[in-house]
Amino acid sequence: MTIGGGGWKKKKKPPFSRVLASPAGMFDCWRMPIYRILRPLFFALPPEVAHAAALAGLEVAWRTGLLRPPAEGMPVEVMGLRFPNRVGLAAGMDKDARHVDAWGGLGFGCVEVGTVTPRPQSGNPRPRLFRLPSAGALINRMGFNNEGAPAAAARLAHRKFRGIVGVNIGKNADTPAERATEDYLAAMKAVYGVADYIAVNISSPNTAGLRDLQAASALDALLSALTAEGERLADQHGKRVPLAVKLAPDLDDDDLAAAARTIAAHPVAAVIATNTTTDHASVAGLPHAGERGGLSGAPLAETSTRVLAALRELLPSRIDLIGVGGISSAAGAREKVKAGADLVQIYTGLVYRGPGLVRELVSGLAE
Ligand SMILES: Cc1cc2nc3c(=O)[nH]c(=O)nc-3n(C[C@H](O)[C@H](O)[C@H](O)COP(=O)(O)O)c2cc1C
């Protein structure tokens, strides 16, 4: 299927006998055609209702054995961790870590849950998620709706998924900016024992003041505090959990360079580039283009790849890079790798292309 152009590329279908041979075949062989049928149904629903329905369907498919074991990818070592393949689920899709095992069943080598905040919060009023189908894009202003870090941690403690789980942390909306560090520390403490890595989200556009934490002095203070607490938690838990920092695509060259210098001065293991953009110029004139929030999907691809490539130049090689933003094909994922990504993540591509995209990327990047 192609997005943006609005049509489906013809794909060779497997023999019908293979599909009938096993229920899993329904999902595995005809994954794209099934999603081709389901997508208009999902898209007829309000986006958040469709999101909940899709995740419920995924969970049923997983629990009833309709998903096959993950395809073999090419394992890679990133942040000192062994990832079964290079493809991860981006933060925000499964904020409360409800479906981690099922994501593994789709073939993801890594699932980043969250953003979680120390205390539960309901996020912004609805509607807060909008589709721009002709652009293959979404605009969201969810505002970290989540059940809180302890709830996600409790679920993660019981996961069976053998891939990597990152926990993305942020601050509560009602925490004043000058106390933001306390929120990150509290969230880190709550999830440290169950996380393979922790992603520090200072780049969501939907929490007032959050992006200001990317400024060098604020970032320096935050990373100092997180590193010190990380040392203490590593002793307590008998394991060291690497830190990743997630950046916005909207920093100018000077601010990006300053952020990179600050990150390089701390024991940060990876940078995730990028979050959504507040620049909606690329979709101007389309329905919903004027909604407040972060734009994701195809129109973000080029900008986020540019930021990724710049970061590869700016950062020392010991800091790994995770490329995210507008990936909707194996070619798009390879662009990120070419720009310096050690891993890739997807969110919006999954909405438009369906679950078959995961294996397409896993095998496309293993070639
Ligand atoms: C509805 C929605 C919610 C998101 N929530 C979060 C979040 O809670 N934390 C975060 O770090 N990124 C969040 N993101 C950003 C994604 O993780 C990703 O960085 C961004 O969407 C670009 O990737 P994509 O073009 O593949 O969607 C969200 C994105 C969307 C579309």
The ligand as an ORCA input file, in Angstrom:
! r2SCAN-3c Opt
* xyz 0 1
  C      -0.989      9.868     19.110
  C       0.466      9.985     19.419
  C       0.890      9.979     20.747
  C       2.249     10.087     21.038
  N       2.640     10.046     22.349
  C       3.963     10.127     22.649
  C       4.394     10.050     23.985
  O       3.605      9.869     24.919
  N       5.725     10.178     24.214
  C       6.651     10.346     23.222
  O       7.846     10.440     23.506
  N       6.256     10.402     21.938
  C       4.953     10.287     21.637
  N       4.550     10.338     20.331
  C       5.571     10.560     19.268
  C       6.034      9.267     18.635
  O       6.660      8.420     19.565
  C       7.013      9.549     17.473
  O       8.167     10.161     17.999
  C       6.423     10.475     16.424
  O       5.061     10.204     16.215
  C       7.148     10.354     15.066
  O       7.071      9.040     14.566
  P       5.985      8.582     13.456
  O       6.045      9.570     12.342
  O       6.400      7.184     13.080
  O       4.658      8.605     14.156
  C       3.200     10.224     19.997
  C       2.768     10.222     18.669
  C       1.426     10.102     18.363
  C       0.990     10.097     16.928
*
